[in-house]
Amino acid sequence: MEEVEQIETTKNKEQPSKETKQLQPPVEKANLVKRVIAGIIDLFVAVFIFLMMQSFVVFPIAKACAPQYNQNYQTFVAYYQEAGLGKINEKDGKIEKISEEDYISASENYYNVYCAYGNEGSHACKVFGKTFKEVITEDENIKEEYYSFDTNDKLVISDSYKDNADFVKQFNSYVYSKALTNLQTSDVFKEPFKYVTTVQDIAFAISVVIGLSVTYLLIPILNSKGQTLGKMTFKLALTNQQGFKVKKSQIVVRFLAFSVINILLGFITIMIVPLISFTIMVLGKKNAALHDYCAVTMVVDDKASVIYKNREEFEKSVEEENGRFAAIEKRHEEYYSEQSNQKK
């Protein structure tokens, strides 16, 4: 009797119950290399959609909805040309900087000629009544050893620095940028410039949102496995962190977390936060990035995985599979039993 009890106790130890050991769904984590390349593909897709929307849809609509856009654009473009600090590209009509060789002469002309006439209501100049020589000599960032003025008040770089090409380039750029700042901060210039840049910024932001939303939200939601185009290419899928089918609400949360972590915080922290997220993905056991943890999701190898809707569906499938194996085993036993009886 004691021996029977010992045998039963041993069997119970060898066969753990469902409460002590729960079956896990048959999913395989995504290969990191495939996931990274898929992410790069998705980035290109998002940029492509952004460029198409910005060029052919959003920006044209934004200009059409802002009736004073063209007028204001032409106004501040004219100030650039009149001041001699910019030129217009004949192909696309956009403003371009003048050549570097003309930085000093254009700046001299801006202060000595353009700013010497008219007033703030007619000329885009923040500093009226000051010559180019006065502007340079009053600038504390420009040391006296760097330059001098000849008898005609022309700027001459000191002999100690004129053979230093890098210094000359930086010096000329600084003088030119100082003149541009005076132009752009003038009251008469700021109003049309602000109007134009506001329209452009709004159109840019809308195009970015559309590019991200289509790539990382719309396509995954329409796809039963939460796949982006990059994930489809490399046979990767999205599940929850237990390995079951991802919910649409999780895809939305994942998209919002992705946008905040990789776009917003990436811009603010100079890509430090996205780098941290990538490091966590590479070193973590589940290969999950920060936006995966926020949405409780996981990227798996779709080809090597079987994704069930939920645990109930998985356990039902396991029971059915076990039932089929039991039936096959029973038929085998009956067959061998018949064969044994026939031999007897």
C-alpha positions as CSV (number, residue, x, y, z in Angstrom):
1,M,0.0,0.0,0.0
2,E,2.8,2.4,0.9
3,E,4.5,1.5,-2.4
4,V,1.4,2.5,-4.4
5,E,1.1,5.8,-2.6
6,Q,4.8,6.5,-3.3
7,I,4.3,5.7,-7.0
8,E,1.2,8.1,-7.2
9,T,3.2,10.8,-5.4
10,T,6.0,10.4,-7.9
11,K,3.6,10.7,-10.9
12,N,2.1,13.8,-9.5
13,K,5.6,15.4,-9.2
14,E,6.6,14.4,-12.7
15,Q,3.3,15.8,-14.3
16,P,3.0,19.5,-13.4
17,S,-0.6,20.9,-13.5
18,K,-1.7,23.7,-15.8
19,E,-1.7,26.0,-12.8
20,T,2.1,25.5,-12.3
21,K,3.1,25.5,-16.0
22,Q,1.1,27.4,-18.6
23,L,1.6,26.5,-22.3
24,Q,3.0,29.3,-24.4
25,P,1.9,30.2,-27.9
26,P,4.2,29.1,-30.7
27,V,5.7,32.4,-31.7
28,E,9.4,33.2,-32.6
29,K,11.0,36.6,-31.9
30,A,11.9,38.7,-35.0
31,N,15.4,38.7,-36.2
32,L,17.0,42.0,-35.2
33,V,18.7,42.5,-38.6
34,K,15.5,42.0,-40.4
35,R,13.7,44.3,-38.0
36,V,16.2,47.1,-38.5
37,I,16.1,46.8,-42.3
38,A,12.3,46.7,-42.2
39,G,12.4,49.9,-40.1
40,I,14.6,51.6,-42.7
41,I,12.2,50.6,-45.4
42,D,9.3,52.1,-43.4
43,L,11.3,55.3,-42.9
44,F,11.8,55.7,-46.7
45,V,8.1,55.0,-47.2
46,A,7.1,57.7,-44.7
47,V,9.5,60.2,-46.3
48,F,8.2,59.4,-49.8
49,I,4.6,59.9,-48.7
50,F,5.6,63.1,-47.0
51,L,7.3,64.5,-50.1
52,M,4.4,63.6,-52.3
53,M,1.8,65.1,-50.0
54,Q,3.9,68.2,-49.4
55,S,4.7,68.8,-53.1
56,F,1.4,67.9,-54.8
57,V,-1.4,68.0,-52.2
58,V,-0.9,69.8,-48.9
59,F,1.3,72.8,-49.8
60,P,-0.8,73.7,-52.9
61,I,-4.0,73.5,-50.8
62,A,-2.4,75.5,-48.0
63,K,-1.4,78.3,-50.5
64,A,-4.9,78.2,-52.0
65,C,-6.4,78.6,-48.6
66,A,-4.1,81.5,-47.8
67,P,-5.0,84.2,-50.4
68,Q,-2.3,86.6,-49.3
69,Y,0.5,84.0,-49.5
70,N,1.8,84.9,-53.0
71,Q,1.6,88.6,-52.3
72,N,3.5,88.3,-49.0
73,Y,6.1,86.0,-50.6
74,Q,6.8,88.4,-53.4
75,T,7.0,91.3,-50.9
76,F,9.8,89.8,-48.8
77,V,11.6,88.4,-51.9
78,A,11.7,92.0,-53.3
79,Y,13.3,93.2,-50.0
80,Y,16.1,90.6,-50.5
81,Q,16.7,91.8,-54.0
82,E,16.5,95.5,-53.3
83,A,18.9,95.1,-50.3
84,G,21.3,93.1,-52.5
85,L,21.5,90.2,-50.0
86,G,19.8,87.6,-52.0
87,K,19.0,86.4,-55.5
88,I,16.2,84.5,-57.1
89,N,16.6,81.1,-58.7
90,E,15.0,81.4,-62.1
91,K,14.0,77.7,-62.2
92,D,11.9,77.5,-59.1
93,G,11.6,81.1,-58.0
94,K,13.2,80.5,-54.6
95,I,15.6,82.8,-52.8
96,E,19.2,81.9,-52.8
97,K,22.3,83.3,-51.1
98,I,24.7,85.4,-53.1
99,S,28.1,84.0,-53.9
100,E,30.6,83.9,-51.0
101,E,33.0,86.2,-52.9
102,D,30.3,89.0,-52.8
103,Y,29.5,88.7,-49.0
104,I,31.6,91.7,-48.0
105,S,30.8,94.0,-50.9
106,A,27.1,93.2,-50.6
107,S,27.1,93.9,-46.9
108,E,28.9,97.2,-47.4
109,N,26.4,98.2,-50.1
110,Y,23.5,97.2,-47.8
111,Y,24.5,99.5,-44.9
112,N,26.1,102.3,-46.9
113,V,23.6,102.6,-49.7
114,Y,20.3,100.7,-49.0
115,C,20.1,101.6,-45.3
116,A,21.2,105.1,-45.8
117,Y,18.0,106.1,-47.6
118,G,14.3,105.9,-46.7
119,N,13.0,104.7,-43.4
120,E,11.7,101.6,-41.7
121,G,8.4,101.9,-43.5
122,S,10.0,101.6,-46.9
123,H,13.3,99.8,-46.4
124,A,14.0,96.5,-44.7
125,C,16.8,97.7,-42.4
126,K,16.9,97.3,-38.6
127,V,19.9,99.7,-38.3
128,F,19.4,103.2,-39.9
129,G,21.9,106.0,-39.8
130,K,25.0,103.7,-39.3
131,T,27.6,103.0,-41.9
132,F,29.2,99.6,-42.6
133,K,32.3,100.8,-40.8
134,E,30.4,101.8,-37.7
135,V,28.5,98.4,-37.6
136,I,31.8,96.4,-37.8
137,T,33.8,98.5,-35.3
138,E,30.9,98.4,-32.7
139,D,30.6,94.6,-32.9
140,E,32.3,93.1,-29.9
141,N,32.6,89.7,-31.5
142,I,35.0,91.1,-34.2
143,K,38.4,91.8,-32.8
144,E,40.4,94.8,-34.1
145,E,43.3,92.6,-35.0
146,Y,41.2,90.9,-37.6
147,Y,40.7,93.8,-39.9
148,S,41.2,97.5,-40.8
149,F,39.7,100.1,-43.1
150,D,41.5,101.8,-45.9
151,T,41.3,105.5,-46.9
152,N,38.0,104.8,-48.8
153,D,36.5,103.0,-45.8
154,K,36.8,99.6,-47.5
155,L,37.2,96.6,-45.2
156,V,40.6,94.9,-45.4
157,I,41.5,91.7,-43.5
158,S,44.8,92.0,-41.6
159,D,47.9,90.5,-43.1
160,S,48.1,88.0,-40.2
161,Y,44.8,86.4,-41.3
162,K,44.3,87.1,-45.0
163,D,46.2,83.9,-46.0
164,N,44.1,81.8,-43.7
165,A,41.4,80.6,-46.1
166,D,39.2,79.1,-43.3
167,F,39.4,82.3,-41.2
168,V,38.5,84.5,-44.3
169,K,35.5,82.3,-45.1
170,Q,34.2,82.4,-41.5
171,F,34.8,86.1,-41.2
172,N,33.0,86.9,-44.5
173,S,30.1,84.6,-43.5
174,Y,29.7,86.3,-40.2
175,V,29.6,89.8,-41.7
176,Y,27.0,88.6,-44.3
177,S,24.9,86.8,-41.7
178,K,24.9,90.0,-39.6
179,A,23.6,92.0,-42.5
180,L,20.9,89.3,-43.2
181,T,19.8,89.5,-39.5
182,N,19.4,93.2,-39.8
183,L,17.3,92.7,-42.9
184,Q,15.1,89.9,-41.5
185,T,14.5,91.5,-38.1
186,S,13.3,94.7,-39.5
187,D,9.6,95.4,-38.9
188,V,8.7,95.9,-42.6
189,F,10.3,92.5,-43.4
190,K,8.9,90.4,-40.5
191,E,5.2,90.7,-41.3
192,P,5.2,89.2,-44.8
193,F,7.9,86.7,-43.8
194,K,6.0,85.5,-40.8
195,Y,2.9,85.0,-42.9
196,V,4.7,82.9,-45.4
197,T,6.6,80.8,-43.0
198,T,3.5,80.1,-40.9
199,V,1.7,78.8,-44.0
200,Q,4.8,76.7,-44.9
201,D,5.2,75.4,-41.3
202,I,1.5,74.3,-41.1
203,A,1.8,72.5,-44.5
204,F,5.0,70.9,-43.4
205,A,3.5,69.6,-40.1
206,I,0.4,68.3,-41.8
207,S,2.5,66.4,-44.4
208,V,4.7,64.9,-41.7
209,V,1.6,63.7,-39.8
210,I,0.1,62.2,-42.9
211,G,3.4,60.4,-43.8
212,L,3.7,58.9,-40.3
213,S,0.0,58.1,-40.0
214,V,-0.2,56.2,-43.3
215,T,3.1,54.3,-42.8
216,Y,2.8,53.4,-39.1
217,L,-0.9,53.6,-38.3
218,L,-3.2,53.2,-41.3
219,I,-1.4,50.3,-43.0
220,P,-0.9,48.3,-39.8
221,I,-4.6,48.8,-38.7
222,L,-5.8,47.6,-42.1
223,N,-3.5,44.6,-41.9
224,S,-4.7,41.7,-39.7
225,K,-1.2,41.2,-38.3
226,G,-0.3,44.9,-37.6
227,Q,2.3,44.9,-40.3
228,T,3.9,47.9,-42.0
229,L,5.2,47.6,-45.5
230,G,8.7,46.9,-44.1
231,K,7.4,44.1,-41.9
232,M,5.5,42.6,-44.8
233,T,8.6,42.6,-46.9
234,F,10.6,40.6,-44.3
235,K,7.6,38.4,-43.0
236,L,7.5,40.0,-39.6
237,A,4.3,40.5,-37.6
238,L,3.1,42.4,-34.5
239,T,1.6,40.6,-31.5
240,N,0.9,41.4,-27.9
241,Q,3.7,40.5,-25.5
242,Q,2.1,37.1,-24.7
243,G,2.3,36.3,-28.4
244,F,-1.4,36.6,-29.3
245,K,-3.0,38.8,-32.0
246,V,-2.5,42.5,-31.5
247,K,-5.5,44.7,-30.9
248,K,-6.2,47.8,-33.0
249,S,-6.1,49.9,-29.8
250,Q,-2.5,48.7,-29.2
251,I,-1.5,49.7,-32.7
252,V,-2.9,53.2,-32.0
253,V,-1.0,53.4,-28.7
254,R,2.2,52.1,-30.4
255,F,1.9,54.7,-33.1
256,L,1.4,57.5,-30.6
257,A,4.3,56.3,-28.5
258,F,6.5,55.8,-31.6
259,S,5.8,59.4,-32.7
260,V,6.5,60.9,-29.3
261,I,9.6,58.9,-28.6
262,N,11.3,58.8,-32.0
263,I,10.0,62.0,-33.6
264,L,9.2,64.6,-30.9
265,L,11.7,63.5,-28.2
266,G,14.2,62.6,-30.9
267,F,14.1,66.1,-32.2
268,I,14.3,67.7,-28.7
269,T,17.1,65.4,-27.4
270,I,19.1,65.2,-30.6
271,M,18.2,61.5,-31.1
272,I,19.3,60.5,-27.6
273,V,15.9,59.0,-26.6
274,P,15.5,57.0,-29.9
275,L,19.1,55.7,-29.4
276,I,18.1,54.5,-25.8
277,S,15.0,52.9,-27.3
278,F,17.1,51.1,-29.9
279,T,19.6,49.9,-27.3
280,I,16.8,48.5,-25.1
281,M,15.5,46.7,-28.2
282,V,18.9,45.1,-29.0
283,L,19.8,44.1,-25.5
284,G,16.4,43.2,-24.1
285,K,15.1,39.6,-23.8
286,K,12.0,40.4,-25.9
287,N,13.8,42.7,-28.4
288,A,11.1,45.3,-27.6
289,A,11.7,49.0,-28.1
290,L,10.2,51.7,-25.8
291,H,7.1,52.1,-27.9
292,D,6.6,48.3,-27.7
293,Y,6.6,48.4,-23.9
294,C,4.2,51.4,-24.0
295,A,1.7,49.4,-26.2
296,V,2.6,46.0,-24.7
297,T,3.5,44.6,-28.1
298,M,6.1,42.4,-29.6
299,V,7.5,42.0,-33.2
300,V,7.7,38.3,-34.2
301,D,8.8,36.2,-37.2
302,D,5.5,35.6,-39.0
303,K,6.9,32.7,-41.0
304,A,8.0,30.8,-38.0
305,S,5.1,31.6,-35.8
306,V,1.4,30.7,-35.4
307,I,-0.5,33.7,-34.1
308,Y,-3.8,32.9,-32.2
309,K,-6.5,35.4,-31.5
310,N,-6.3,34.8,-27.7
311,R,-5.4,32.2,-25.1
312,E,-8.8,30.6,-25.3
313,E,-8.4,29.9,-29.0
314,F,-4.9,28.6,-28.4
315,E,-5.8,26.2,-25.6
316,K,-8.8,25.0,-27.7
317,S,-6.5,24.3,-30.6
318,V,-4.1,22.4,-28.3
319,E,-6.9,20.4,-26.9
320,E,-8.1,19.5,-30.4
321,E,-4.6,18.6,-31.4
322,N,-4.2,16.4,-28.3
323,G,-7.5,14.8,-29.1
324,R,-6.4,13.9,-32.6
325,F,-3.2,12.4,-31.3
326,A,-5.1,10.5,-28.7
327,A,-7.4,9.1,-31.3
328,I,-4.5,8.1,-33.5
329,E,-2.8,6.4,-30.5
330,K,-6.0,4.6,-29.6
331,R,-6.4,3.3,-33.2
332,H,-2.8,2.1,-33.1
333,E,-3.4,0.3,-29.8
334,E,-6.5,-1.4,-31.1
335,Y,-4.7,-2.4,-34.3
336,Y,-1.8,-4.0,-32.4
337,S,-4.3,-5.6,-30.0
338,E,-6.1,-7.3,-32.9
339,Q,-2.9,-8.4,-34.5
340,S,-1.8,-9.9,-31.2
341,N,-5.2,-11.8,-30.7
342,Q,-5.0,-13.2,-34.3
343,K,-1.6,-14.6,-33.6
344,K,-2.9,-16.3,-30.5
